[in-house]
């Protein structure tokens, strides 16, 4: 995750990790909220289906998304 980007978007894969640029700053959880919102909208799932498992205060996060496959994530985020 890269906070304070010009716009919120998936930016590809780097070192086997999905990179997402977020327009939100990393202040008081704003970037985490923006990440959950972006992923839920991009993947077509409710916000409650997206959970930050670890890394809440880090740029490197582990996120679980209920109801989607890895193939769907690749299709919707990496086109």
Secondary structure by P-SEA (a helix, b strand, c coil): ccccccccccccccccbbbbbbccccccaaaaaaaaaaaaaaaccccccccccccccccbbbbbbccccaaaaaacccc
